[in-house]
Amino acid sequence: MMTKHRRNAARVVAVAAAGVLLAGCGSSGAKTGEDPKPSNSVRQAGESVDPSGTPDPKKPGETKEPGALPSAYEFTPDPARVPRTAAEARRLTRNAALGENDWTAGMVRGTPYETAGTWTVLADSCVWSRSALPDGVLDSFTRRLDVPAQDGKGRVKGSVTVTVHKTVEGADREIKDTVQESFRCPAQELGGGQRLSGLMSLQFDQKDVRNADASLFEAGKYTGPGSGGTQDYVWSKSRIGPVTTAVSVKGAKGYQNSDLLRIAAEGGAKVLYRVELELK
């Protein structure tokens, strides 16, 4: 009964967050100053544009409302661009991961800033640790970016991880396994005095995902050094082909859950956009 109750609660949380997360996927993932050529993540599906840059209303599949999300995700990676070696995977993960100027204005490097070439493992004790990459993973790369404390608010801690699997099946298994981890361990120890609790996770129905082949959402509470007490925590993971992306945001004093969702949505949309650029 408890498992069923928690799954229902997770569904409510995920559905409530889906609008914010998916809406965030409609924004351009290009860096400031770049030509924001839209990919499937940031452009309406089936959209046709005339030379003036205006969508042609005569073309089928066109949604008339500006900024509307595509009706389905239709991006297919170029097989020649899919990494086959560890070196190729490392190039993709470094290019796709967000840096200080790529996520939200004013973000700074977290500590440690980068973690490369390792794999996180959740033990039966619900304590996270790092190990060598499993055989099916070519590379995994994490960057930590924070919103610094200012104007009476605390420091929000964010992270983005890009992982390249050898196969699509391996990447899809990572998504499915992640959903089960929160049900197995609703409270988790991250190390360094950091703790997550009340975790609820749910994979979105594919019909609700507009910027990836698969996506999931997780929410809970976070405590740790400098957190100023118990704070909200949000996390999302997505897959495009054999590549997965994960974005986490740990809250701080002065921030609402909706603030964290917006930050996560922006980071998630941008890293997926950059993965597409690497695979197209």
Order of alpha helices (4+ residues) and beta strands (2+ residues): alpha-alpha-beta-beta-beta-beta-beta-alpha-beta-beta-beta-beta-beta-alpha
